[in-house]
Amino acid sequence: METLNKVPSKIIEIETSIKLLEYLKRKNVIDDGMYNYVVNKLMNKIALDKNKIDEDNINNYKTLT
């Protein structure tokens, strides 16, 4: 149950980051390279969080069986 409470706040954080990046790119504050770099970092963060949630679920399943 704890993981369900953490996911929405992380989604909101990532959505806000993406909107900020799009705004900065539109205003020519950052270039395409920096935009792509930060988006890739966010994608890696999402993948790591997903893997952590999956590992926690596997560990919880093992303790139940």
C-alpha positions in Angstrom: 0.0 0.0 0.0 2.9 2.4 0.7 4.0 2.4 -3.0 0.6 3.5 -4.2 0.8 6.7 -2.1 4.3 7.6 -3.5 3.5 7.1 -7.2 1.1 10.1 -7.8 3.5 12.6 -6.2 6.3 11.4 -8.4 4.1 11.6 -11.5 3.2 15.2 -10.6 6.8 16.1 -10.1 7.9 14.6 -13.5 5.0 16.3 -15.3 5.9 19.6 -13.8 9.6 19.1 -14.8 8.6 18.3 -18.4 6.3 21.4 -18.6 9.1 23.6 -17.3 11.5 22.1 -19.8 9.0 22.7 -22.6 8.6 26.3 -21.5 12.3 26.9 -21.3 12.8 25.4 -24.8 10.0 27.5 -26.2 11.6 30.7 -24.8 15.1 29.6 -26.2 16.6 29.5 -22.7 17.9 26.0 -23.3 18.9 24.3 -26.5 17.8 21.0 -27.9 20.8 19.2 -26.5 20.1 20.3 -23.0 16.4 19.5 -23.4 17.1 16.0 -24.6 19.7 15.4 -21.9 17.2 16.3 -19.1 14.4 14.3 -20.7 16.7 11.3 -20.8 17.6 11.8 -17.2 13.8 11.9 -16.3 13.2 8.7 -18.4 16.0 6.9 -16.5 14.5 8.1 -13.2 11.1 6.7 -14.2 12.7 3.4 -15.1 14.6 3.1 -11.8 11.5 3.9 -9.8 9.5 1.3 -11.8 12.2 -1.3 -11.2 12.2 -0.5 -7.4 8.5 -0.8 -7.2 8.6 -4.2 -9.1 11.4 -5.4 -6.8 9.4 -4.4 -3.7 6.4 -6.3 -5.0 8.5 -9.4 -5.7 9.9 -9.2 -2.2 6.4 -8.8 -0.7 5.2 -11.8 -2.7 8.2 -13.9 -1.4 7.4 -13.0 2.2 3.8 -14.0 1.8 4.6 -17.4 0.3 
